[in-house]
């Protein structure tokens, strides 16, 4: 900045990092008497303001050139303020040369306000960017260890189902969402492979839950087991995948997890028991979040295809559910399984089995016969156009199909 010349350096000789604590300024314009009898152009005050502006610009450029994840908007605002300050310096010089003291004073006051704003924007944006870096740094242990094969809300290649044929199962699930969850926090969709359990689960997750008090505004996570899962994989991957879903777009929970993650080693999930993981990373963070909020929305966890978990992984899953329910957090589960082994494992859990609302989805041949008897289907030919004969017969042939949405 061309004005003032070398004298400005004598006003402040400290470093750019210790000049002032933004957005405050140590300089004030002269009073009435000094202005009109000694310094109509506020020369001394102008020198101070320009020195302050030089430091503010230096600090702003240093922040902009750093690796901090600043927003494009904050960068643009800082650029505009720097240009405004330079424009006010020129205005001051012109007014001084034209012998217009009032215009000169207006220019330097505007310059001072822009300098304060520049310091404020720079310090605020830098702080927020550092917070984002801290969150990202601590949170990477969860995002890096999630399992991409545990796809949220993934549709399986399953036989199509006519919605009306699944009305009894759907009505029971809706009744659970409306009130049943209060006494039985686990809703279990069971039935043979290909009978439409995953279709119902996805429908409940994507459509129905928005209408029921259990969801509120709240938190939904969906884990779909798409390949065989053993105990080791479950301990290493399940909880980090679930937490990554719950924390998505929920900054408060992400900040809590980031603060925890910053103190964990890269091998935490490989060296820590599942029980400790559940307590340290799931129950305690959710309780911390609950204490921060005036109203805490329930958490609804959908678990699809748990029959792909081997005995060890199934035990780990039930351990997680049991510890979660024991914590008295408002967490509820909807589960699908076609494997009797999982049901038997659950039955052996004395504390869990009374908390399960079993909902059997009957095989397609039986559903079609029930539909014909009740008049829901006048004939098997009522099946949607484009479906194969094997599907009409209710076979377990795994063909790609489309779910008939009753809302359309």
GIBELVEN-V30188 format. One record per residue. N is the residue number from 0. RES is the residue in three letters. SS is DSSP state (a for helix, b for strand, c for the rest). PSI is psi in whole degrees, -180 to 180 (999 if undefined). Layout:
# GIBELVEN-V30188
n: (N & N)
res: (RES & RES)
ss: (SS & SS)
psi: (PSI & PSI)
This chain:
# GIBELVEN-V30188
n: (0 & 1 & 2 & 3 & 4 & 5 & 6 & 7 & 8 & 9 & 10 & 11 & 12 & 13 & 14 & 15 & 16 & 17 & 18 & 19 & 20 & 21 & 22 & 23 & 24 & 25 & 26 & 27 & 28 & 29 & 30 & 31 & 32 & 33 & 34 & 35 & 36 & 37 & 38 & 39 & 40 & 41 & 42 & 43 & 44 & 45 & 46 & 47 & 48 & 49 & 50 & 51 & 52 & 53 & 54 & 55 & 56 & 57 & 58 & 59 & 60 & 61 & 62 & 63 & 64 & 65 & 66 & 67 & 68 & 69 & 70 & 71 & 72 & 73 & 74 & 75 & 76 & 77 & 78 & 79 & 80 & 81 & 82 & 83 & 84 & 85 & 86 & 87 & 88 & 89 & 90 & 91 & 92 & 93 & 94 & 95 & 96 & 97 & 98 & 99 & 100 & 101 & 102 & 103 & 104 & 105 & 106 & 107 & 108 & 109 & 110 & 111 & 112 & 113 & 114 & 115 & 116 & 117 & 118 & 119 & 120 & 121 & 122 & 123 & 124 & 125 & 126 & 127 & 128 & 129 & 130 & 131 & 132 & 133 & 134 & 135 & 136 & 137 & 138 & 139 & 140 & 141 & 142 & 143 & 144 & 145 & 146 & 147 & 148 & 149 & 150 & 151 & 152 & 153 & 154 & 155 & 156 & 157 & 158 & 159 & 160 & 161 & 162 & 163 & 164 & 165 & 166 & 167 & 168 & 169 & 170 & 171 & 172 & 173 & 174 & 175 & 176 & 177 & 178 & 179 & 180 & 181 & 182 & 183 & 184 & 185 & 186 & 187 & 188 & 189 & 190 & 191 & 192 & 193 & 194 & 195 & 196 & 197 & 198 & 199 & 200 & 201 & 202 & 203 & 204 & 205 & 206 & 207 & 208 & 209 & 210 & 211 & 212 & 213 & 214 & 215 & 216 & 217 & 218 & 219 & 220 & 221 & 222 & 223 & 224 & 225 & 226 & 227 & 228 & 229 & 230 & 231 & 232 & 233 & 234 & 235 & 236 & 237 & 238 & 239 & 240 & 241 & 242 & 243 & 244 & 245 & 246 & 247 & 248 & 249 & 250 & 251 & 252 & 253 & 254 & 255 & 256 & 257 & 258 & 259 & 260 & 261 & 262 & 263 & 264 & 265 & 266 & 267 & 268 & 269 & 270 & 271 & 272 & 273 & 274 & 275 & 276 & 277 & 278 & 279 & 280 & 281 & 282 & 283 & 284 & 285 & 286 & 287 & 288 & 289 & 290 & 291 & 292 & 293 & 294 & 295 & 296 & 297 & 298 & 299 & 300 & 301 & 302 & 303 & 304 & 305 & 306 & 307 & 308 & 309 & 310 & 311 & 312 & 313 & 314 & 315 & 316 & 317 & 318 & 319 & 320 & 321 & 322 & 323 & 324 & 325 & 326 & 327 & 328 & 329 & 330 & 331 & 332 & 333 & 334 & 335 & 336 & 337 & 338 & 339 & 340 & 341 & 342 & 343 & 344 & 345 & 346 & 347 & 348 & 349 & 350 & 351 & 352 & 353 & 354 & 355 & 356 & 357 & 358 & 359 & 360 & 361 & 362 & 363 & 364 & 365 & 366 & 367 & 368 & 369 & 370 & 371 & 372 & 373 & 374 & 375 & 376 & 377 & 378 & 379 & 380 & 381 & 382 & 383 & 384 & 385 & 386 & 387 & 388 & 389 & 390 & 391 & 392 & 393 & 394 & 395 & 396 & 397 & 398 & 399 & 400 & 401 & 402 & 403 & 404 & 405 & 406 & 407)
res: (UNK & UNK & UNK & UNK & UNK & UNK & UNK & UNK & UNK & UNK & UNK & UNK & UNK & UNK & UNK & UNK & UNK & UNK & UNK & UNK & UNK & UNK & UNK & UNK & UNK & UNK & UNK & UNK & UNK & UNK & UNK & UNK & UNK & UNK & UNK & UNK & UNK & UNK & UNK & UNK & UNK & UNK & UNK & UNK & UNK & UNK & UNK & UNK & UNK & UNK & UNK & UNK & UNK & UNK & UNK & UNK & UNK & UNK & UNK & UNK & UNK & UNK & UNK & UNK & UNK & UNK & UNK & UNK & UNK & UNK & UNK & UNK & UNK & UNK & UNK & UNK & UNK & UNK & UNK & UNK & UNK & UNK & UNK & UNK & UNK & UNK & UNK & UNK & UNK & UNK & UNK & UNK & UNK & UNK & UNK & UNK & UNK & UNK & UNK & UNK & UNK & UNK & UNK & UNK & UNK & UNK & UNK & UNK & UNK & UNK & UNK & UNK & UNK & UNK & UNK & UNK & UNK & UNK & UNK & UNK & UNK & UNK & UNK & UNK & UNK & UNK & UNK & UNK & UNK & UNK & UNK & UNK & UNK & UNK & UNK & UNK & UNK & UNK & UNK & UNK & UNK & UNK & UNK & UNK & UNK & UNK & UNK & UNK & UNK & UNK & UNK & UNK & UNK & UNK & UNK & UNK & UNK & UNK & UNK & UNK & UNK & UNK & UNK & UNK & UNK & UNK & UNK & UNK & UNK & UNK & UNK & UNK & UNK & UNK & UNK & UNK & UNK & UNK & UNK & UNK & UNK & UNK & UNK & UNK & UNK & UNK & UNK & UNK & UNK & UNK & UNK & UNK & UNK & UNK & UNK & UNK & UNK & UNK & UNK & UNK & UNK & UNK & UNK & UNK & UNK & UNK & UNK & UNK & UNK & UNK & UNK & UNK & UNK & UNK & UNK & UNK & UNK & UNK & UNK & UNK & UNK & UNK & UNK & UNK & UNK & UNK & UNK & UNK & UNK & UNK & UNK & UNK & UNK & UNK & UNK & UNK & UNK & UNK & UNK & UNK & UNK & UNK & UNK & UNK & UNK & UNK & UNK & UNK & UNK & UNK & UNK & UNK & UNK & UNK & UNK & UNK & UNK & UNK & UNK & UNK & UNK & UNK & UNK & UNK & UNK & UNK & UNK & UNK & UNK & UNK & UNK & UNK & UNK & UNK & UNK & UNK & UNK & UNK & UNK & UNK & UNK & UNK & UNK & UNK & UNK & UNK & UNK & UNK & UNK & UNK & UNK & UNK & UNK & UNK & UNK & UNK & UNK & UNK & UNK & UNK & UNK & UNK & UNK & UNK & UNK & UNK & UNK & UNK & UNK & UNK & UNK & UNK & UNK & UNK & UNK & UNK & UNK & UNK & UNK & UNK & UNK & UNK & UNK & UNK & UNK & UNK & UNK & UNK & UNK & UNK & UNK & UNK & UNK & UNK & UNK & UNK & UNK & UNK & UNK & UNK & UNK & UNK & UNK & UNK & UNK & UNK & UNK & UNK & UNK & UNK & UNK & UNK & UNK & UNK & UNK & UNK & UNK & UNK & UNK & UNK & UNK & UNK & UNK & UNK & UNK & UNK & UNK & UNK & UNK & UNK & UNK & UNK & UNK & UNK & UNK & UNK & UNK & UNK & UNK & UNK & UNK & UNK & UNK & UNK & UNK & UNK & UNK & UNK & UNK & UNK & UNK & UNK & UNK & UNK & UNK & UNK & UNK & UNK & UNK & UNK & UNK & UNK & UNK & UNK & UNK & UNK & UNK & UNK)
ss: (c & c & c & c & c & c & c & a & a & a & a & c & c & c & c & c & c & c & c & c & c & c & c & c & c & c & c & c & c & c & c & a & a & a & a & a & a & c & c & c & c & c & a & a & a & a & a & a & a & a & a & a & a & a & a & a & a & a & a & a & a & a & a & a & c & c & c & c & c & c & c & a & a & a & a & a & a & a & a & a & a & a & a & a & a & a & a & a & a & a & a & a & a & a & a & a & a & c & c & c & a & a & a & a & a & a & a & a & a & a & a & a & a & a & a & a & a & a & a & a & a & a & a & a & a & a & a & a & a & a & a & a & a & a & a & a & a & a & a & a & a & a & a & c & c & c & c & c & c & b & b & c & c & c & c & c & c & c & c & c & c & c & a & a & a & a & a & a & a & a & a & a & a & a & a & a & a & a & c & a & a & a & c & c & c & b & b & b & b & b & c & c & c & c & c & c & a & a & a & a & a & a & a & a & a & a & c & a & a & a & a & c & c & c & c & c & c & c & b & b & b & b & b & b & b & c & c & c & b & c & a & a & a & a & a & a & a & a & a & a & a & a & a & a & a & a & a & c & c & c & a & a & a & a & a & a & a & a & a & a & a & c & c & c & c & c & c & a & a & a & a & c & c & a & a & a & a & a & a & a & a & a & a & a & a & a & a & a & a & a & a & a & c & c & c & c & c & c & b & b & b & b & b & b & c & a & a & a & b & c & a & a & a & a & a & a & a & a & a & a & a & a & a & a & a & a & c & c & c & c & b & b & b & b & b & b & b & c & c & a & a & a & a & a & a & a & a & c & c & a & a & a & a & c & c & b & b & b & b & b & c & c & c & a & a & a & a & a & a & a & a & a & a & a & c & c & c & c & c & a & a & a & c & c & c & c & c & c & a & a & a & a & c & c & c & c & c & c & c & c & c & c & c & c & c & c & c & c)
psi: (128 & -21 & 139 & 173 & -140 & -18 & -26 & -32 & -25 & -19 & -38 & 125 & 8 & -177 & 163 & -23 & -12 & 16 & -50 & 170 & 96 & 151 & 18 & 158 & 142 & -4 & 143 & 146 & 155 & 156 & -178 & -48 & -45 & -37 & -49 & -14 & -18 & -41 & 78 & -26 & 4 & 46 & -48 & -45 & -40 & -42 & -42 & -44 & -42 & -39 & -42 & -40 & -38 & -44 & -41 & -42 & -42 & -44 & -39 & -43 & -35 & -42 & -43 & -35 & -5 & 180 & 11 & 141 & 71 & 149 & 152 & -34 & -44 & -40 & -43 & -40 & -42 & -42 & -43 & -41 & -38 & -45 & -37 & -42 & -45 & -38 & -38 & -32 & -44 & -41 & -39 & -45 & -41 & -46 & -38 & -43 & -30 & 0 & 51 & 84 & -37 & -41 & -37 & -43 & -39 & -41 & -44 & -33 & -43 & -40 & -41 & -43 & -42 & -35 & -44 & -43 & -38 & -44 & -40 & -48 & -43 & -47 & -40 & -46 & -37 & -41 & -47 & -38 & -40 & -36 & -41 & -41 & -41 & -42 & -47 & -42 & -47 & -28 & -17 & -27 & -28 & -47 & -33 & -24 & 3 & 155 & 116 & -14 & -15 & 73 & 128 & 126 & 27 & 136 & 128 & 161 & 95 & 163 & 138 & 154 & 139 & 131 & -42 & -32 & -17 & 13 & -45 & -45 & -40 & -42 & -37 & -41 & -40 & -40 & -37 & -43 & -34 & -40 & -28 & -28 & -22 & -31 & -29 & 97 & 1 & 123 & 123 & 113 & 111 & 162 & 171 & 161 & 139 & 10 & -2 & 16 & -45 & -35 & -47 & -42 & -46 & -37 & -44 & -41 & -40 & -22 & -67 & -37 & -25 & -20 & -6 & 150 & -22 & -39 & -42 & -119 & 10 & -148 & 122 & 135 & 145 & 122 & 122 & 112 & 113 & -4 & 163 & 139 & 125 & 176 & -43 & -46 & -38 & -47 & -37 & -27 & -32 & -54 & -39 & -37 & -43 & -45 & -37 & -36 & -47 & -33 & -12 & 125 & 17 & 87 & -35 & -45 & -39 & -39 & -40 & -47 & -35 & -41 & -38 & -45 & -30 & -24 & 7 & 148 & 161 & -23 & 17 & -50 & -19 & -19 & -5 & 137 & 156 & -39 & -45 & -38 & -46 & -43 & -47 & -36 & -17 & -58 & -50 & -44 & -41 & -36 & -37 & -42 & -40 & -39 & -23 & -26 & 145 & -38 & 130 & 112 & 142 & 156 & 127 & 119 & 122 & 128 & 109 & 132 & 43 & -7 & -14 & -7 & 134 & -178 & -41 & -43 & -39 & -41 & -42 & -41 & -44 & -34 & -44 & -47 & -43 & -46 & -39 & -46 & -34 & -29 & -13 & 15 & 150 & 68 & 133 & 157 & 139 & 126 & 145 & 143 & 141 & 9 & 122 & -27 & -42 & -40 & -40 & -40 & -41 & -42 & -27 & -12 & 100 & -36 & -25 & -42 & -37 & -12 & 8 & 131 & 102 & 134 & 102 & 128 & 114 & 155 & 157 & -44 & -43 & -40 & -39 & -43 & -41 & -38 & -38 & -41 & -41 & -8 & 1 & -40 & 127 & -30 & 168 & -22 & -9 & -7 & 145 & 144 & 137 & -6 & 151 & 162 & -36 & -35 & -39 & -34 & -8 & 26 & 170 & 21 & 127 & 87 & 151 & 134 & 170 & 133 & 132 & 106 & 121 & -14 & -8 & 999)
